[in-house]
Amino acid sequence: MSQLFSPGMGVWGIAGNLAQTVFDAGALAAKQQGAEEATLQAAAQYRSTVLIAFQNVADTLRALQSDARALNAAIAAERSAAQNNDLVRKQVEAGQISLPLLLAAQQAYLQTALARVQAEGQRVTDTIALFQALGGGWWNRPGPLVPPVVPADPTAQTVAAN
């Protein structure tokens, strides 16, 4: 009987915990309400994140469409400038026009070639942005990111292998 009231007995510990939950003065209800509101906030934040991700993908796809149109226009302009450059070169060789006109044609061709390269660069940049908007993941892939370059010369290939 003397051990029944000793501090090591679990009966008093259980009774104390039971009395504590009975007299919590609404703390559990407040904790539950706080947890429910935190859940609602997390769900709203998740929806917002998903909507932003969809918007980023849509914006990047639109940019890629625009880049494709710009690249096609730059390629057409470069072809036209190359044809003009060839015609002017032939006219200079025939002695019909002066050399400064050839230099102007070459400058125009080089400017259109530069514009094409810039359009290609923008398209690559927007492609990378699309990969990022879709969630990326390419850095988790094992192996090299870029496939190895295989030389066209068979002897160079054996030298590179050794």
C-alpha positions in Angstrom: 0.0 0.0 0.0 2.9 2.4 0.7 4.1 1.9 -2.9 0.8 2.9 -4.4 1.4 6.5 -3.6 5.1 6.5 -4.5 6.3 8.9 -7.3 7.2 5.9 -9.5 3.7 4.7 -10.0 2.1 5.4 -13.4 -1.4 5.9 -12.0 -0.7 9.4 -10.8 1.1 10.4 -13.9 -1.9 9.3 -16.1 -4.4 11.0 -13.8 -2.3 14.2 -14.0 -2.2 14.2 -17.8 -5.9 13.4 -17.9 -6.6 16.4 -15.7 -4.4 18.6 -17.8 -6.3 17.9 -21.0 -9.6 18.5 -19.3 -8.6 21.9 -18.0 -6.8 23.3 -21.1 -9.2 26.3 -21.4 -9.6 26.0 -25.2 -5.9 25.7 -26.0 -6.4 22.5 -28.0 -9.2 24.1 -30.0 -7.0 27.1 -30.8 -4.1 24.8 -31.8 -6.5 22.9 -34.1 -7.8 26.1 -35.7 -4.3 27.4 -36.2 -3.2 24.1 -37.8 -6.3 24.2 -40.1 -5.5 27.8 -41.1 -1.9 26.9 -41.8 -3.0 24.0 -44.0 -5.3 26.4 -45.9 -2.5 28.9 -46.3 -0.1 26.2 -47.6 -2.7 25.0 -50.1 -3.2 28.6 -51.3 0.5 29.1 -51.6 0.8 25.8 -53.6 -2.0 26.9 -56.0 -0.2 30.2 -56.5 3.1 28.4 -57.2 1.4 26.1 -59.7 -0.3 29.0 -61.5 3.0 30.9 -61.7 4.7 27.8 -63.1 2.0 27.4 -65.8 2.4 31.1 -66.6 6.2 30.8 -66.9 5.8 27.8 -69.3 3.2 29.6 -71.4 5.4 32.8 -71.6 8.4 30.8 -72.6 6.5 28.9 -75.3 5.3 32.2 -76.7 8.9 33.5 -76.7 10.0 30.4 -78.5 7.4 30.9 -81.2 8.5 34.5 -81.6 12.1 33.4 -81.7 11.3 30.9 -84.5 9.7 33.7 -86.6 12.7 36.0 -85.9 15.1 33.3 -86.8 13.3 32.5 -90.0 13.4 36.2 -90.9 17.1 36.5 -90.1 17.9 33.4 -92.2 16.0 34.9 -95.1 17.7 38.3 -94.7 21.1 36.6 -94.6 20.4 34.6 -97.8 19.3 37.8 -99.5 22.4 39.6 -98.4 24.6 36.7 -99.5 23.0 36.8 -103.0 23.4 40.6 -103.1 27.1 40.2 -102.1 27.7 37.6 -104.8 26.0 39.9 -107.4 28.1 42.9 -106.4 31.3 40.8 -106.3 30.6 39.7 -109.9 29.9 43.3 -111.0 33.2 44.5 -109.4 35.0 41.7 -111.2 33.4 42.8 -114.4 34.4 46.4 -113.7 30.9 47.7 -113.7 30.9 49.2 -110.1 33.5 50.3 -107.7 35.1 48.5 -104.7 33.4 50.6 -102.0 30.0 49.2 -103.1 31.4 45.7 -102.6 32.6 46.6 -99.1 29.1 47.9 -98.3 27.5 44.7 -99.6 30.0 42.6 -97.5 29.2 44.8 -94.5 25.4 44.3 -95.0 26.0 40.5 -95.3 28.0 40.4 -92.1 25.4 42.4 -90.2 22.7 40.0 -91.3 24.9 37.0 -90.4 25.4 38.6 -87.0 21.6 39.1 -86.6 21.0 35.4 -87.5 23.5 34.3 -84.8 21.9 36.6 -82.3 18.5 35.1 -83.1 19.9 31.6 -82.7 21.4 32.6 -79.4 18.0 34.0 -78.2 16.3 30.8 -79.2 18.8 28.7 -77.2 18.4 31.0 -74.2 14.6 30.7 -74.4 14.9 26.9 -74.8 16.9 26.8 -71.6 14.3 29.0 -69.9 11.6 26.5 -71.0 13.6 23.7 -69.4 13.8 25.7 -66.2 10.1 26.5 -66.3 9.3 22.8 -66.8 11.3 22.0 -63.7 14.7 21.3 -65.1 16.2 18.0 -63.9 18.9 17.8 -66.5 21.6 18.2 -63.8 20.5 15.0 -62.1 21.2 12.9 -65.2 24.3 10.8 -64.9 27.0 11.2 -67.6 28.1 14.2 -69.6 25.7 17.0 -70.4 27.0 17.3 -73.9 27.7 14.3 -76.1 31.3 13.8 -77.0 32.5 15.1 -80.3 33.5 12.4 -82.7 36.2 13.5 -85.2 35.5 12.9 -88.9 39.1 11.6 -89.5 39.4 7.9 -88.5 43.1 8.3 -87.6 42.2 11.2 -85.3 39.6 9.0 -83.7 42.1 6.3 -82.8 44.5 8.9 -81.5 41.7 10.4 -79.3 40.8 7.0 -78.0 44.4 6.3 -76.9 
